[in-house]
Amino acid sequence: MMGSMASDPPSLGTRIRRARERLRMSQRQLAARIGVSVRAVGDWENDRSVPRNSLGALEELMGSLDGIADDDSPEALAEAVRNARSLTERQKRTLLRLLAAGDQ
């Protein structure tokens, strides 16, 4: 029954890496563009941390991060809720704006 199992959606780190690679950018280039360290980008891509303070800049530069906003699986929605609790008010406004733009 292995063929009937749904595969897990890619992690946020995997989506960041894929979006960066799609733009043909190195980790160093991405870090410089959004004002973070290369280590921060590596930590995001390896799911050791999340880009709480840089989410808006990442979305602006990379678009939807390869479907982050489009993933409505229960697991992705639960993760979004958990992450939203730690967002600043500015980040919440940015996220809501991005979600509203996707509905149009």
Backbone torsions as a table, in degrees:
resi	resn	phi	psi	omega
1	MET	NA	10.2	-178.8
2	MET	-60.9	-33.1	-178.1
3	GLY	-68.5	-19.6	-178.5
4	SER	-90.4	-6.7	-179.9
5	MET	-75.3	132.2	177.2
6	ALA	-73.9	141.3	178.2
7	SER	-83.5	148.1	178.4
8	ASP	-67.4	145.8	176.0
9	PRO	-67.7	153.4	179.4
10	PRO	-61.1	146.8	179.0
11	SER	-69.2	166.5	176.8
12	LEU	-58.7	-42.3	179.6
13	GLY	-60.9	-41.6	177.9
14	THR	-63.7	-39.9	179.3
15	ARG	-66.3	-38.8	177.4
16	ILE	-64.1	-46.9	-179.7
17	ARG	-60.0	-45.9	-179.0
18	ARG	-62.0	-42.3	179.8
19	ALA	-65.1	-41.3	178.3
20	ARG	-62.3	-45.6	179.5
21	GLU	-65.3	-36.8	178.1
22	ARG	-61.6	-33.1	177.8
23	LEU	-85.6	0.8	-179.6
24	ARG	56.2	45.6	179.1
25	MET	-112.4	147.1	172.4
26	SER	-84.0	166.6	175.5
27	GLN	-60.0	-38.6	179.5
28	ARG	-62.5	-44.0	179.5
29	GLN	-64.3	-43.7	178.8
30	LEU	-62.0	-45.9	-179.7
31	ALA	-58.2	-44.4	-179.6
32	ALA	-64.9	-39.1	-178.7
33	ARG	-65.9	-33.6	-176.5
34	ILE	-109.2	2.7	173.1
35	GLY	76.8	39.1	175.9
36	VAL	-128.4	174.3	178.6
37	SER	-80.2	158.2	175.4
38	VAL	-62.2	-37.0	178.8
39	ARG	-60.8	-39.5	179.0
40	ALA	-60.3	-44.7	179.2
41	VAL	-61.8	-44.8	178.3
42	GLY	-61.7	-40.0	178.4
43	ASP	-64.6	-40.6	177.7
44	TRP	-61.6	-48.7	-175.3
45	GLU	-66.2	-25.1	178.6
46	ASN	-100.2	14.0	176.9
47	ASP	56.6	32.1	175.1
48	ARG	-89.4	-19.9	175.5
49	SER	-156.0	170.7	179.5
50	VAL	-121.0	150.2	-175.5
51	PRO	-82.0	59.9	-176.0
52	ARG	-55.8	-46.2	-176.1
53	ASN	-86.7	-5.8	-176.6
54	SER	-120.6	8.3	-176.3
55	LEU	-59.2	-44.8	179.8
56	GLY	-61.2	-44.6	179.6
57	ALA	-64.7	-40.0	178.0
58	LEU	-63.4	-46.3	-180.0
59	GLU	-61.5	-42.1	179.9
60	GLU	-61.4	-44.5	-177.2
61	LEU	-75.5	-40.3	-168.8
62	MET	-109.6	1.9	-177.6
63	GLY	78.3	-137.7	-174.3
64	SER	-86.1	14.5	-178.5
65	LEU	52.8	49.4	174.2
66	ASP	59.3	41.4	172.4
67	GLY	99.2	13.0	179.3
68	ILE	-55.3	-49.1	-177.0
69	ALA	-73.0	-20.1	-176.2
70	ASP	-90.7	-8.8	-177.0
71	ASP	-83.9	106.5	-178.8
72	ASP	-109.9	25.9	175.9
73	SER	-67.2	153.4	179.6
74	PRO	-55.8	-38.1	-179.8
75	GLU	-65.7	-43.0	-179.2
76	ALA	-67.2	-39.2	178.4
77	LEU	-66.6	-40.1	178.0
78	ALA	-63.7	-41.6	178.1
79	GLU	-63.4	-41.2	179.5
80	ALA	-61.9	-40.8	178.6
81	VAL	-65.2	-44.5	178.9
82	ARG	-60.1	-44.9	-179.0
83	ASN	-69.3	-34.4	-177.7
84	ALA	-63.1	-30.0	-179.5
85	ARG	-63.0	-25.2	-177.7
86	SER	-102.4	4.1	179.1
87	LEU	-78.0	150.0	173.4
88	THR	-75.7	166.9	178.8
89	GLU	-60.4	-39.3	178.6
90	ARG	-62.6	-43.6	179.5
91	GLN	-64.5	-38.7	177.8
92	LYS	-63.0	-42.6	178.1
93	ARG	-61.7	-43.1	179.2
94	THR	-62.6	-44.5	179.8
95	LEU	-62.8	-44.5	178.4
96	LEU	-62.6	-39.6	177.9
97	ARG	-62.9	-43.4	-180.0
98	LEU	-65.2	-40.8	178.6
99	LEU	-66.4	-39.6	178.9
100	ALA	-64.9	-38.6	179.2
101	ALA	-65.0	-32.6	179.0
102	GLY	-71.6	-22.3	-179.6
103	ASP	-81.7	-12.6	-176.2
104	GLN	-83.5	NA	NA
